[in-house]
Amino acid sequence: MVLNDNSTGKRRPSKSRGADHRRSAVSLKPGLEARIAASRLLAAVIDRKTSLDGMLDQEHGNPAYLALNDADRGLVKAILQSTLRHLPRIEHIIGQLLDTPLPEGARALHHLLIVAAAQMLYLDIPDHSAVDLAVEQANGDPRSRRFAKLVNAILRRIGREKDALLKEVDALPCLPDWFYQRLVEVYGPDQAAAIAHSHLQPPTIDLTVKENPQAWAEKLGGQVLPTGTVRLDRFRGAITALEGFDDGVWWVQDAAAAIPAKLFGDLTGKRVGDLCAAPGGKTAQLILAGGSVVAVEQSKTRLKRLESNLSRLGLSAEIRCANLLDLDESGSFDAILLDAPCSSTGTVRRHPDVLWTKDAADIAKLAQLQEKLLRHALTLLKPGGRLVFSNCSLDPQEGEAMIDRVLADTAGITLLPVDPKQWPGLEGAITARGDVRTTPAMLAEQGGLDGFYACMLAKI
């Protein structure tokens, strides 16, 4: 991956009040502010379980990140994504090179070393630049200053022994132990290893188009997947500059995320509830399937994004800012899509911070929330109506196991099996009982998929 190290780029004055930023930007070596920001954001993810997306928001993100120019922001994002994607291997390598473990509480030093090593091992940044800036960063931080020589020694050794060190950790899964063991338990060791490997692959750019996906694949340089999704080949640049964006012909949506809405088929004349609607990709699918859609979203910020996306696409729905648990419309919908909030463990290719900000307890709590939402959503369904439940979790606690509990004690609700024959090329994603279960290891030759679960329920 080739990156612009921005060694000569201009900077805006830093907004941070921290010790590292009390010096003027002019006194810092070019590129140092970006490394300081990357270390701080890594600490927030690992030590304080803070979502990376929020900190990288272009308007409301972390102050140290917002103080950077665009090129340095891009560099910070690339560093953090590579760091989090390969974190167990980087930590193992550094641990092997230390004669004794770092002192208890030396977290700033730990994150500094991780960020520098990630640049040297996994990004196309010159070793001397990564080493020099890491030493400078250590010298500028009172907590790490006395370890500056250690930083220099460890990183220079990584530079000399890079190939051997990478070979040594090649078989080490790049996932937290708790999650990898859960994958082995659920999917078996071979599939767990395949899923772990898929997380190291760069995410694809997938588009859902209003019509004629083959024509748009040819125009934009891509391929059509079994979901009807157009996957772009080796795309680099701004999505907004692509043909068709301004005309609202397509929207960005992972191929797996396009499956749940497609399970309904034709919705002409049907009143459809999209109960966790933002950012609106599935809402758009439901509208295009012919449904009269009520899009419900409780977050005002996410609701604005939903409205903006539908406006660009030239589509309309009845939009409500509400918690779906507050909806009191018993038996009023012919069809309901409940794409429920979840652990997002199926989206690690795109969001490598997910597994470092959540744990097994979070999955259990989210499964309880999903069950509560589903039970209420079923009361809103008309007799004869259908409900598709979905989420982007890989854990059956948030899928099959939760659905089993609801089916076991809810009268008049049955599971409608999905027919694998209706999904040529994705037959392996349909389980024996007719649920949809994709993993990042599927369609590997075409670039993989997000992990998704979906099933269809009917009210008798």
C-alpha positions in Angstrom: 0.0 0.0 0.0 1.6 3.3 -1.1 1.0 6.2 1.2 1.8 9.9 1.1 3.9 10.5 4.2 3.2 14.3 3.7 6.7 15.3 4.8 6.3 18.7 3.3 2.5 19.4 3.7 1.3 22.5 5.5 -0.6 22.2 8.7 -3.3 24.0 10.4 -2.7 24.9 14.1 -3.5 22.1 16.4 -6.6 22.3 18.5 -5.4 19.9 21.1 -4.3 21.2 24.6 -2.2 18.2 25.4 1.5 18.4 26.3 2.7 17.3 22.9 0.7 20.1 21.2 1.7 23.0 23.5 4.7 23.3 21.2 3.9 25.1 18.0 3.3 23.0 14.9 6.3 24.6 13.3 8.7 23.1 15.9 7.5 19.5 15.2 9.2 17.3 12.6 7.0 16.8 9.5 4.8 13.8 10.0 5.2 13.7 13.8 1.8 15.1 14.6 0.2 12.3 12.5 2.1 9.7 14.5 1.2 11.3 17.8 -2.5 11.4 16.8 -2.3 7.7 15.6 -0.9 6.7 19.0 -3.6 8.6 20.9 -6.4 7.1 18.9 -5.0 3.6 19.2 -4.9 4.1 23.0 -8.6 5.2 22.9 -9.6 2.1 21.0 -7.5 -0.5 22.9 -7.6 1.0 26.4 -10.9 2.8 26.5 -12.9 0.8 23.9 -13.8 3.9 21.8 -15.2 3.4 18.3 -12.7 4.4 15.6 -15.4 5.7 13.3 -16.5 8.4 15.7 -12.9 9.6 16.3 -12.3 9.8 12.6 -15.4 11.8 11.8 -14.5 14.8 9.6 -16.6 17.2 11.7 -16.9 15.8 15.2 -13.9 13.6 15.5 -11.0 13.5 17.9 -9.3 17.0 18.2 -5.8 15.6 17.6 -7.1 14.1 14.3 -9.1 17.2 13.3 -6.0 19.4 13.8 -4.3 17.5 10.8 -4.5 18.4 7.2 -6.2 16.0 4.8 -3.1 14.1 3.8 -2.1 13.4 7.4 -5.7 12.4 8.2 -5.5 9.8 5.5 -2.1 8.6 6.8 -3.5 8.3 10.4 -6.5 6.3 9.1 -4.2 4.0 7.1 -1.9 3.5 10.1 -4.7 2.7 12.5 -6.5 0.3 10.1 -3.3 -1.7 9.5 -2.3 -1.6 13.2 -5.7 -3.0 14.3 -5.9 -5.5 11.5 -2.5 -7.0 12.4 -2.4 -6.1 16.2 -1.7 -9.6 17.6 1.2 -10.2 15.2 2.7 -6.8 15.9 2.4 -7.3 19.7 4.0 -10.7 19.4 6.9 -9.4 17.4 7.6 -6.6 19.8 7.3 -8.9 22.8 9.9 -11.3 21.2 12.4 -8.4 20.8 12.1 -7.1 24.4 14.5 -8.6 27.0 12.0 -7.8 29.7 8.3 -6.8 29.4 7.6 -3.0 29.3 6.9 -1.5 32.8 3.4 -1.8 34.1 1.5 1.3 33.1 3.8 2.2 30.1 0.8 2.2 27.8 1.9 5.3 25.9 5.2 3.6 25.1 3.4 0.5 24.1 1.2 2.3 21.6 4.1 4.3 20.2 6.0 1.1 19.4 2.9 -0.6 17.9 2.2 2.4 15.6 5.8 2.6 14.5 6.1 -1.2 13.9 2.9 -1.3 11.9 4.3 1.3 9.5 7.5 -0.7 9.0 5.9 -4.1 8.8 2.6 -3.5 6.9 2.8 -0.1 5.2 5.0 1.3 2.4 6.6 3.9 4.7 10.4 4.1 4.8 11.9 2.4 7.8 14.1 5.3 8.7 11.2 7.7 8.7 9.1 5.5 11.1 12.1 5.0 13.4 13.2 8.6 13.4 9.7 9.9 14.2 9.1 7.3 16.8 12.3 8.3 18.7 11.3 11.9 18.3 7.9 11.1 19.7 9.4 9.3 22.7 11.8 12.1 23.5 8.9 14.6 23.4 6.8 12.7 25.9 7.9 12.8 29.5 6.4 9.4 30.1 8.5 7.7 27.4 11.6 9.9 27.2 13.8 7.5 29.2 12.9 4.7 26.8 14.0 6.6 23.6 17.1 4.4 23.1 15.0 1.3 23.6 12.5 2.5 21.0 15.4 3.1 18.6 16.9 -0.3 19.2 13.7 -2.3 18.9 12.6 -0.6 15.7 16.0 -0.8 14.0 16.0 -4.5 14.7 12.5 -4.8 13.2 13.9 -3.1 10.1 16.9 -5.5 9.8 14.9 -8.7 10.6 11.5 -7.8 9.0 11.2 -10.8 6.7 12.1 -13.4 9.3 9.8 -11.7 11.9 6.9 -11.7 9.5 7.4 -15.3 8.6 7.4 -16.3 12.3 4.0 -14.8 12.9 2.4 -15.8 9.6 0.2 -18.5 11.1 -0.9 -16.4 14.1 -4.6 -15.4 13.9 -5.0 -11.6 13.8 -8.0 -11.7 16.2 -8.4 -11.4 19.9 -8.2 -14.8 21.6 -11.8 -14.6 23.0 -13.2 -14.1 19.5 -11.0 -16.6 17.7 -11.9 -19.3 20.2 -15.6 -18.5 19.7 -15.2 -18.8 15.9 -13.6 -22.2 16.4 -16.4 -23.3 18.7 -19.1 -22.2 16.2 -17.5 -22.8 12.7 -14.7 -25.3 13.4 -11.0 -24.7 13.2 -10.7 -24.6 9.4 -13.5 -22.1 8.9 -12.3 -20.1 11.8 -8.8 -19.9 10.2 -10.4 -18.9 6.9 -12.5 -16.1 8.5 -9.4 -14.8 10.3 -7.4 -14.8 7.1 -10.2 -12.9 5.3 -10.0 -10.1 7.8 -6.5 -9.3 6.5 -7.8 -8.6 3.0 -8.6 -5.0 2.0 -12.4 -4.4 1.9 -14.1 -4.2 -1.4 -16.3 -1.4 -2.7 -19.8 -2.8 -3.6 -22.7 -0.9 -5.2 -26.3 -1.7 -5.3 -27.8 -0.3 -8.5 -31.4 0.5 -9.3 -31.4 -1.5 -12.5 -29.2 -3.3 -15.0 -26.2 -4.2 -12.8 -24.3 -5.8 -15.7 -24.3 -2.6 -17.7 -23.1 -0.6 -14.7 -20.4 -3.2 -14.0 -19.1 -2.6 -17.5 -19.3 1.2 -17.2 -17.5 1.3 -13.8 -15.1 -1.5 -14.2 -16.4 -4.2 -12.0 -18.2 -7.5 -11.8 -21.7 -8.6 -10.8 -21.9 -10.9 -7.8 -24.6 -13.5 -7.1 -26.5 -10.9 -5.0 -26.8 -8.6 -8.0 -24.3 -6.3 -6.5 -21.7 -4.5 -8.6 -18.2 -5.0 -7.1 -15.6 -2.5 -8.3 -12.2 -3.8 -9.3 -9.2 -2.1 -7.8 -11.0 1.2 -7.4 -9.0 4.2 -6.1 -10.4 7.7 -5.8 -13.5 9.5 -4.6 -16.8 7.5 -4.8 -18.6 10.8 -5.4 -16.7 11.3 -8.7 -18.0 8.0 -10.2 -20.5 8.1 -13.0 -24.0 7.7 -11.7 -23.4 9.1 -8.2 -24.9 12.5 -8.9 -27.8 10.9 -10.8 -28.6 8.7 -7.8 -28.3 5.5 -9.9 -26.6 3.4 -7.2 -25.4 3.5 -3.6 -22.6 1.9 -1.7 -23.7 -1.3 0.1 -21.8 -4.5 0.9 -23.0 -7.5 -1.1 -24.1 -9.4 2.1 -26.0 -6.3 3.4 -28.0 -6.4 0.2 -29.4 -9.9 0.9 -32.0 -9.3 3.6 -34.3 -6.9 1.7 -34.1 -9.1 -1.4 -35.7 -12.0 0.6 -39.1 -10.3 0.4 -39.3 -10.3 -3.4 -42.0 -8.2 -4.9 -43.6 -5.7 -2.3 -46.0 -4.0 -4.6 -49.0 -2.7 -2.7 -47.5 -3.7 0.6 -47.0 -1.4 3.7 -43.5 -2.0 4.8 -41.7 -1.1 8.0 -38.0 -0.6 8.0 -37.5 -0.4 11.7 -33.8 0.4 12.1 -33.5 2.2 8.8 -30.4 4.4 8.7 -28.3 4.8 6.6 -31.0 3.9 4.1 -29.5 1.3 1.7 -32.1 -1.3 2.7 -34.8 1.3 2.7 -34.0 2.1 -0.9 -34.2 -1.6 -1.8 -37.6 -1.9 -0.2 -38.9 1.1 -2.0 -37.6 -0.2 -5.4 -39.3 -3.5 -4.6 -42.6 -1.6 -4.7 -43.2 -1.2 -1.0 -44.8 1.8 0.7 -42.1 2.2 3.2 -42.2 3.6 6.7 -38.5 4.2 7.7 -38.0 4.4 11.5 -34.7 5.6 13.1 -34.2 6.9 16.6 -30.9 8.7 16.0 -31.5 12.2 14.7 -28.0 12.3 13.3 -28.4 9.0 11.4 -31.9 10.1 10.3 -30.3 13.1 8.5 -28.0 10.8 6.7 -31.0 8.6 5.7 -32.9 11.6 4.4 -29.8 12.8 2.5 -29.2 9.4 0.9 -32.8 8.9 -0.2 -32.9 12.5 -1.6 -29.8 11.7 -3.7 -31.4 8.5 -5.0 -34.7 10.3 -5.8 -36.7 8.0 -3.5 -39.2 8.8 -0.8 -40.5 7.1 2.3 -42.5 8.1 5.4 -39.7 8.9 7.8 -40.1 8.8 11.5 -37.6 9.7 14.3 -38.6 7.2 17.0 -37.6 4.2 19.0 -39.3 1.2 17.5 -40.3 0.0 20.9 -42.5 3.1 21.1 -44.4 2.2 17.9 -48.0 1.4 18.8 -49.4 0.1 15.5 -50.4 -3.4 16.2 -50.9 -5.5 13.1 -50.4 -2.6 10.7 -47.5 -3.8 8.5 -47.6 -6.3 5.6 -43.8 -6.7 5.8 -41.1 -5.6 8.3 -37.4 -5.5 8.0 -35.6 -5.4 11.3 -31.9 -5.0 10.7 -31.1 -4.9 14.4 -28.2 -3.2 16.2 -25.5 -5.8 16.9 -21.9 -6.4 17.7 -20.9 -5.9 14.0 -18.4 -8.7 14.2 -19.1 -9.5 10.5 -17.7 -6.2 9.4 -14.2 -6.4 10.7 -12.7 -6.1 7.2 -14.1 -2.6 7.1 -14.0 -1.8 10.8 -11.0 -3.5 12.3 -11.5 -1.8 15.7 -14.8 -3.7 16.3 -13.1 -6.7 18.0 -11.0 -4.5 20.2 -13.9 -2.4 21.5 -16.3 -5.3 22.2 -16.2 -8.6 24.1 -18.3 -11.7 24.8 -20.4 -9.8 27.4 -21.3 -7.2 24.8 -22.5 -9.9 22.4 -24.8 -11.3 25.1 -26.2 -7.9 26.0 -26.9 -7.1 22.3 -28.6 -10.5 21.8 -31.0 -9.6 24.6 -31.7 -6.2 23.0 -32.3 -7.8 19.6 -34.8 -10.3 21.2 -36.7 -7.4 22.8 -36.8 -5.5 19.5 -37.9 -8.6 17.6 -40.7 -9.5 19.9 -42.1 -6.0 19.7 -41.7 -5.9 15.9 -43.7 -9.1 15.5 -46.7 -7.4 17.2 -46.7 -4.8 14.4 -47.1 -7.5 11.7 -50.4 -8.3 10.1 -51.7 -11.9 10.0 -50.1 -13.4 6.9 -47.3 -10.8 7.0 -43.6 -11.5 6.8 -40.7 -10.2 8.9 -37.0 -10.4 7.9 -34.6 -10.2 10.9 -31.0 -9.5 10.1 -27.7 -8.2 11.5 -24.0 -8.2 10.7 -22.8 -10.4 13.5 -21.0 -13.7 13.1 -22.2 -15.1 16.4 -25.3 -17.4 16.6 -26.1 -15.8 20.0 -27.3 -12.8 17.9 -28.9 -15.0 15.3 -30.0 -18.6 15.3 -30.1 -19.0 19.1 -32.1 -15.9 19.7 -34.6 -16.8 16.9 -35.0 -20.3 18.4 -36.1 -18.7 21.7 -38.6 -16.4 20.0 -40.1 -19.3 18.0 -40.3 -21.5 21.0 -42.6 -19.3 23.0 -44.4 -17.1 20.4 -47.7 -18.5 19.2 -48.6 -18.0 15.5 -45.0 -17.3 14.3 -43.2 -19.7 12.0 -39.8 -19.7 10.1 -40.1 -19.5 6.3 -37.0 -21.3 5.0 -34.9 -19.6 2.3 -34.6 -21.7 -0.8 -30.9 -22.1 -1.8 -32.0 -22.6 -5.4 -33.1 -18.9 -5.4 -29.5 -17.9 -4.6 -27.2 -19.5 -7.3 -23.6 -18.9 -6.4 -24.5 -18.4 -2.7 -26.0 -21.8 -1.9 -23.4 -22.3 0.8 -24.8 -19.3 2.6 -28.2 -21.0 3.2 -28.2 -23.2 6.3 -29.9 -26.5 6.5 -33.0 -25.0 8.1 -33.2 -22.1 5.7 -31.4 -19.2 7.4 -28.9 -17.0 5.6 -25.5 -17.1 7.2 -22.6 -15.4 5.3 -19.0 -15.2 6.5 -16.1 -13.1 5.3 -14.5 -16.2 3.9 -17.3 -16.7 1.3 -16.7 -15.6 -2.3 -13.0 -15.3 -1.3 -11.9 -15.3 -5.0 -14.1 -12.3 -5.7 -13.0 -10.4 -2.6 -15.1 -11.8 0.2 -18.3 -10.7 2.0 -19.3 -9.2 5.3 -20.6 -11.6 7.8 -24.4 -11.5 7.9 -27.3 -13.3 9.4 -30.9 -13.2 8.1 -34.1 -15.2 8.4 -37.7 -14.8 7.4 -40.6 -15.2 9.9 -44.3 -15.3 9.1 -47.3 -14.5 11.2 -49.9 -17.2 10.7 
